[in-house]
Amino acid sequence: MKPKILQMCALSPELDAALAEHYQVIPWWQSKNTEALLAEHGADIAGIATAAPTGVPSSLIEVLPALRVISCRGVGLDKIDLNLAKSRDIQVAGSFGTLSDCVADLAFALLLDVARQVSQSDQYLRQGQWLQARYPLTTRVSGKRLGIVGLGQIGREVAKRASGFNMQVAYNNRRPVSDVPYQHQPSLKALAEWADFLVVCVSGGSETQALIDQEIIEALGPKGYLINVARGTVVDEAALISALENGRLAGAGLDVFAEEPKVPEALIKLSNVVLTPHVASGTVETRQAMEDLLLENLQAYFSEGQVKTPAPA
């Protein structure tokens, strides 16, 4: 018999069909009576397919005695209790290695846009204001200092792109990385004080909740720019808004928000921010690779007993 898996959310028509071909799929998101669903299938569910924004509630993991593998489309696993999964010998896999390039691309797009005011000057032209006056001067990017918070796969790709702009690069990590030429700064505050641009690439979750707080934002200062392609919860949004409104921070480029898809009206009204709706990995090529890997991780577990791209220990 095909293994029975619980699918937490709709993915793509192609992946939904592929899952249905290989597994007995129980569609959690379509159920109007989850208690009845669990009563009928819960004892036999061996795997879960999900996506990073959906995750898997801990309360659900606890009532699935046969659960052995969770495969997630995405690399942000903060909505999956990894410690609980480990205690139950449940393997958790993410789409690691598939989206680093596209997320780094968007990080640099946000950085360039907020510094050179591409979006804002586009509107200036469209509204006919160029006919009245030249656009004000903006901020140079080339040769500036780039601080990276979290030098994982995405952080490394951001650093590579910075080399094309002759930027100085330093980073803050839980521990120094041995195989990179960039300066490790053990103090996040000192990194923010040094940087012209601070790019946030760390994982979400309780350990990084409000990591970028008022102290770090103030250290970045009135000429500094914050770029966040990590998780909205990593930044103290109220402190960020206050600094942007009062000139204590020059600008920000944000792809993620604390309560997305809800975005604070105060951010939307600001002209010194560039906002995108969590689209960093949203390219055709990357999304296909992410979905392929979700399926491959399930297949690897059920055929070999080991997922291909496990969550970091």
C-alpha positions in Angstrom: 0.0 0.0 0.0 1.1 3.6 -0.6 2.2 5.4 2.5 -0.4 7.7 3.9 0.6 11.4 4.2 -1.2 14.5 5.4 -1.1 17.5 3.1 -1.4 20.7 5.1 -2.1 23.2 2.3 -2.6 23.4 -1.4 0.8 23.5 -3.2 0.7 23.6 -7.0 -1.5 21.5 -9.3 1.5 19.6 -10.6 2.9 18.8 -7.1 -0.6 18.0 -5.8 -0.9 15.5 -8.6 2.5 14.0 -8.0 1.8 13.5 -4.3 -1.5 11.8 -5.1 0.3 9.5 -7.6 2.8 8.2 -5.0 0.9 8.5 -1.7 -2.5 8.2 -0.1 -3.0 11.9 0.4 -5.2 13.2 3.2 -6.0 16.9 2.4 -5.9 18.7 5.8 -6.7 22.1 4.5 -9.9 20.9 2.8 -11.3 19.2 5.8 -14.3 20.7 7.5 -14.1 18.3 10.4 -10.5 17.7 11.4 -11.5 15.6 14.4 -13.2 13.1 12.2 -10.3 13.1 9.8 -7.9 12.3 12.6 -10.2 9.6 14.0 -10.2 7.9 10.6 -6.7 8.4 9.4 -4.5 9.7 12.3 -3.1 6.4 13.4 -1.7 5.6 10.0 -0.3 9.0 8.8 3.4 8.5 8.3 4.4 11.7 6.6 3.3 15.4 6.2 3.7 17.7 3.2 3.5 21.4 4.0 4.9 24.8 3.1 6.8 27.2 5.3 4.0 29.8 5.8 1.7 27.0 7.0 4.1 24.7 9.0 2.7 22.0 11.2 1.1 22.8 14.6 2.8 21.0 17.5 -0.6 19.8 18.7 -1.1 18.0 15.4 2.4 16.3 15.6 1.5 15.1 19.1 -1.6 13.1 18.0 0.0 11.3 15.0 1.7 8.2 16.5 3.0 6.9 13.1 4.4 10.2 11.9 8.0 9.8 10.8 8.8 12.5 8.2 7.8 16.1 7.5 8.7 17.6 4.1 8.4 21.4 3.8 8.4 23.7 0.7 10.6 26.5 2.0 13.6 27.0 4.3 11.9 28.9 7.1 10.9 26.1 9.5 9.9 28.3 12.5 6.3 27.0 12.2 7.5 23.5 12.9 8.7 22.5 16.4 12.0 20.9 15.5 12.8 19.9 19.1 9.4 18.1 19.3 10.1 16.4 16.0 13.6 15.3 17.2 12.2 13.9 20.4 9.9 11.7 18.4 12.6 10.7 15.8 10.6 12.5 13.1 12.8 13.7 10.2 12.1 17.3 9.0 13.3 18.4 5.6 13.3 21.8 4.0 14.0 23.2 0.5 17.6 24.0 1.4 19.9 25.0 -1.5 17.1 25.8 -4.0 16.2 29.4 -3.2 19.4 31.1 -2.0 20.1 32.8 -5.4 16.7 34.3 -5.8 16.4 35.5 -2.2 19.8 37.1 -2.5 18.8 38.7 -5.8 15.8 40.3 -4.2 17.8 41.4 -1.2 20.1 43.3 -3.6 17.1 44.6 -5.6 15.6 46.1 -2.4 19.0 47.5 -1.4 19.5 49.2 -4.7 15.9 50.4 -4.9 15.8 52.0 -1.5 19.3 53.6 -1.9 18.9 54.9 -5.4 15.1 55.4 -5.0 14.2 53.5 -8.2 10.5 53.0 -7.4 10.1 56.5 -6.0 11.8 58.2 -9.0 9.7 56.0 -11.4 6.6 57.5 -9.8 8.2 61.0 -9.9 8.5 60.7 -13.7 5.1 59.1 -14.3 3.4 61.9 -12.3 5.0 64.6 -14.5 7.2 66.1 -11.7 10.3 65.8 -13.8 8.9 68.6 -16.0 9.0 70.9 -13.0 12.4 69.9 -11.5 15.2 67.3 -11.5 14.9 64.5 -9.1 16.9 65.0 -5.8 20.2 63.3 -5.3 20.2 59.7 -3.8 22.7 57.5 -2.0 25.6 55.7 -3.7 25.9 51.9 -3.2 29.2 51.0 -4.7 32.1 51.0 -2.3 29.9 51.1 0.8 29.9 48.8 3.9 27.5 45.8 3.9 26.7 44.0 7.1 25.1 40.6 6.9 23.1 39.2 9.8 23.4 35.4 9.3 26.0 34.1 6.9 24.2 30.9 5.9 23.5 29.9 2.3 21.5 33.1 1.6 23.9 35.4 3.4 26.8 34.0 1.4 25.0 34.7 -1.9 24.3 38.3 -0.7 28.0 38.7 0.0 29.0 37.4 -3.5 26.7 40.0 -5.1 28.3 42.7 -2.9 31.7 42.0 -4.5 30.3 43.2 -7.8 29.7 46.6 -6.2 33.2 46.7 -4.5 31.5 46.7 -1.1 33.3 45.9 2.1 31.5 42.9 3.8 31.3 41.9 7.4 28.9 39.6 9.1 27.4 38.5 12.5 26.9 34.8 13.1 26.5 32.5 16.1 30.0 31.4 15.3 32.7 32.5 12.8 32.7 30.9 9.4 36.1 29.5 8.5 36.0 29.4 4.7 35.1 33.0 3.8 37.2 36.1 3.5 34.7 38.4 5.3 35.2 39.9 8.7 33.3 38.2 11.5 31.8 40.7 13.9 30.7 38.9 17.2 28.7 42.0 18.3 25.6 42.7 16.3 25.5 46.2 17.6 29.1 46.8 16.4 28.2 45.4 13.0 25.3 47.8 12.7 27.4 50.7 13.8 30.0 49.8 11.1 27.5 49.1 8.2 25.9 51.4 5.7 23.5 48.6 4.8 22.4 45.8 7.1 20.9 42.8 5.4 19.0 40.3 7.6 19.3 36.7 6.5 18.8 34.7 9.7 16.1 32.1 10.4 12.9 33.0 12.2 11.7 31.5 15.5 11.9 32.3 19.1 15.7 32.6 19.1 15.7 35.5 16.7 12.4 37.2 17.8 13.0 41.0 17.6 16.8 40.4 17.1 16.9 43.7 15.2 15.5 45.9 18.0 15.7 49.6 18.8 19.3 49.4 19.9 20.4 47.8 16.7 18.3 50.2 14.5 19.7 53.2 16.4 23.3 51.8 15.9 22.7 51.6 12.1 21.8 55.2 12.3 20.3 58.1 10.3 22.4 57.3 7.2 21.9 53.5 7.4 19.5 51.2 5.5 17.9 47.9 6.7 17.1 45.1 4.3 15.0 42.2 5.6 14.5 39.0 3.5 14.4 36.7 6.6 11.2 36.8 8.7 9.2 39.7 9.8 9.4 38.6 13.4 13.2 39.1 13.4 12.7 42.9 13.3 11.0 45.0 16.0 8.5 46.6 13.6 7.3 49.3 16.0 10.9 50.4 16.6 11.6 50.3 12.9 8.6 52.5 12.0 9.5 55.0 14.7 13.1 55.3 13.4 12.0 55.7 9.8 9.4 58.3 10.7 11.8 60.4 12.8 14.9 60.2 10.6 16.9 57.9 12.9 17.2 55.5 10.0 17.6 56.5 6.3 15.5 53.7 4.8 14.4 50.1 4.6 13.7 47.4 2.0 11.3 44.8 3.4 10.0 41.6 1.9 8.7 40.1 5.1 6.4 41.4 7.9 5.5 40.4 11.4 1.8 39.7 10.7 1.9 39.2 7.0 -0.1 39.5 4.8 -1.1 42.4 7.0 1.3 45.3 6.7 1.2 48.3 9.0 -0.4 51.3 7.4 2.4 53.4 8.9 4.9 51.5 6.7 2.8 51.8 3.6 2.6 55.6 4.0 6.4 56.0 4.3 8.3 57.1 1.2 11.7 55.9 2.5 10.8 52.2 2.4 10.4 49.7 -0.4 7.9 47.0 0.3 7.4 43.6 -1.5 4.8 40.9 -0.6 7.2 38.1 0.5 8.3 37.3 -3.0 12.0 36.6 -2.5 11.8 33.0 -3.6 8.9 33.7 -6.0 10.3 32.8 -9.4 9.1 30.1 -11.7 12.5 28.3 -11.6 13.0 28.4 -7.9 9.4 27.4 -7.0 9.7 24.4 -9.3 13.0 23.4 -7.6 11.4 23.8 -4.2 8.5 21.6 -5.1 10.7 19.0 -6.7 12.7 18.8 -3.6 9.7 18.4 -1.3 8.7 15.3 -3.3 12.3 14.0 -3.4 12.6 14.3 0.3 9.5 12.2 0.9 10.6 9.6 -1.7 14.1 9.5 -0.2 12.7 8.9 3.3 10.2 6.2 2.3 12.8 4.4 0.1 16.0 4.9 2.0 15.0 6.0 5.5 16.7 9.4 5.2 15.6 12.7 3.7 17.9 14.5 1.3 18.0 18.0 2.9 17.3 17.7 6.6 16.7 20.6 8.9 19.9 21.9 10.5 20.8 20.1 13.8 
